[in-house]
Structures are given as structure tokens and as C-alpha cells.
Amino acid sequence: MVDGLVVGTARADASSAWSVNSLYQLAQGQHTVSATARDGAGNAREASAPNSFTVMEPPKEEPEPPSCGCSSSPTGGAASLVGLLALWRRGRRSRLSSR
């Protein structure tokens, strides 16, 4: 039982193992679960002590920032830009001087 409602039944195997798959949807918040055993004749035993648990909303994933296809250096994007400009100027100067 979950919150006082029967959400499924199960039959124990030879080793007394059992499980229940339920379609019961649990809302966020506090819930209580307990179980009642029945013998082979169908006689109910005393219900187990209730156990409480809390259903919480999963953590929200942070969206990844849009990618520009570029990268930055450990010192930041400004240093990278300065370096690119210096290379561009050097290349331009060498082309002008070779004419």
C-alpha cells in the first residue's frame, strides 16, 4: 500500500523474494508505504510498520551555452584576439615587402 491505496500485489517465490511493478504515479512530497502478507489459505497477516519517503523533483540541468565554434586561452579571449591581429599584421607586412 502507498498512502493507504493498494497499488499492486505480488506472489513470493521459493526464497520469499517478491517485487511489485505499479503504474501508480507518485506526486512530489511525503508518502508512506507498507505491505501485508497473506498465507497460502489467503489469511492476511498484520501489515508492516509504515515507512515514509519523499519524492523530490530531479535537479534541473543547466543548458549548455550556445557554441560559436571558437575557443579562448586561459588568459581570456582578448589575449587571443591580440595574438591573431599580430599574426595577421606580420603576414600582411611580409606580403607587402615581397612585392
C-alpha positions as CSV (number, residue, x, y, z in Angstrom):
1,M,0.0,0.0,0.0
2,V,1.1,3.5,-0.8
3,D,-0.6,6.3,1.0
4,G,-3.4,3.9,2.1
5,L,-4.0,2.7,-1.5
6,V,-3.3,-0.8,-2.8
7,V,-1.0,-0.2,-5.7
8,G,-0.2,-3.8,-6.6
9,T,0.0,-7.4,-5.5
10,A,2.8,-10.0,-5.7
11,R,3.4,-13.6,-5.0
12,A,6.6,-14.6,-3.2
13,D,8.9,-17.1,-4.9
14,A,10.5,-20.1,-3.1
15,S,13.2,-17.9,-1.5
16,S,10.5,-15.5,-0.3
17,A,11.6,-12.8,-2.7
18,W,8.9,-10.6,-4.3
19,S,8.5,-7.3,-6.1
20,V,5.7,-5.1,-7.3
21,N,5.5,-3.1,-10.5
22,S,2.9,-0.4,-10.3
23,L,1.6,2.2,-12.6
24,Y,0.6,4.4,-9.6
25,Q,2.0,7.9,-10.2
26,L,3.6,9.5,-7.1
27,A,3.4,13.2,-6.8
28,Q,6.2,15.2,-5.2
29,G,6.1,15.3,-1.5
30,Q,5.9,12.9,1.5
31,H,4.5,9.4,1.1
32,T,4.0,6.3,3.2
33,V,4.4,2.7,2.2
34,S,3.5,-0.6,3.9
35,A,2.9,-4.2,3.0
36,T,0.6,-7.0,4.1
37,A,1.5,-10.7,3.7
38,R,-1.1,-13.5,3.1
39,D,-0.5,-17.2,3.8
40,G,-1.4,-19.9,1.3
41,A,-5.0,-20.0,2.5
42,G,-5.4,-16.3,1.9
43,N,-5.4,-15.2,5.5
44,A,-3.9,-11.7,5.9
45,R,-1.1,-11.1,8.4
46,E,-0.6,-7.9,10.3
47,A,0.5,-5.0,8.0
48,S,4.2,-4.0,8.2
49,A,5.1,-0.8,10.0
50,P,4.7,2.2,7.7
51,N,7.8,3.6,6.1
52,S,7.9,7.2,4.9
53,F,9.8,8.6,2.0
54,T,9.9,11.8,0.0
55,V,9.6,12.1,-3.8
56,M,11.6,15.1,-5.0
57,E,11.8,16.9,-8.3
58,P,15.0,15.9,-10.1
59,P,17.6,18.6,-10.3
60,K,17.3,20.8,-13.4
61,E,20.1,20.5,-15.9
62,E,21.8,23.7,-16.8
63,P,21.5,24.4,-20.5
64,E,24.8,24.5,-22.3
65,P,25.7,27.9,-23.7
66,P,25.5,28.2,-27.5
67,S,28.7,27.3,-29.2
68,C,30.4,29.8,-31.5
69,G,33.0,27.3,-32.8
70,C,35.7,29.3,-31.2
71,S,38.0,28.9,-28.2
72,S,39.7,31.1,-25.7
73,S,43.0,31.0,-24.0
74,P,43.4,30.7,-20.2
75,T,44.1,34.5,-20.1
76,G,40.8,35.2,-21.9
77,G,39.5,36.0,-25.4
78,A,41.2,39.4,-25.6
79,A,44.7,37.9,-25.5
80,S,43.8,35.5,-28.3
81,L,42.4,38.4,-30.4
82,V,45.6,40.4,-29.9
83,G,47.7,37.4,-30.9
84,L,45.6,36.9,-34.1
85,L,45.9,40.5,-35.0
86,A,49.7,40.4,-34.6
87,L,49.9,37.4,-36.8
88,W,47.7,39.0,-39.4
89,R,49.8,42.2,-39.5
90,R,53.1,40.1,-39.8
91,G,51.6,38.2,-42.7
92,R,50.4,41.4,-44.3
93,R,53.8,43.1,-43.9
94,S,55.7,40.2,-45.4
95,R,53.4,40.1,-48.4
96,L,53.9,43.9,-48.9
97,S,57.7,43.7,-48.6
98,S,58.0,40.8,-51.1
99,R,56.3,42.9,-53.8
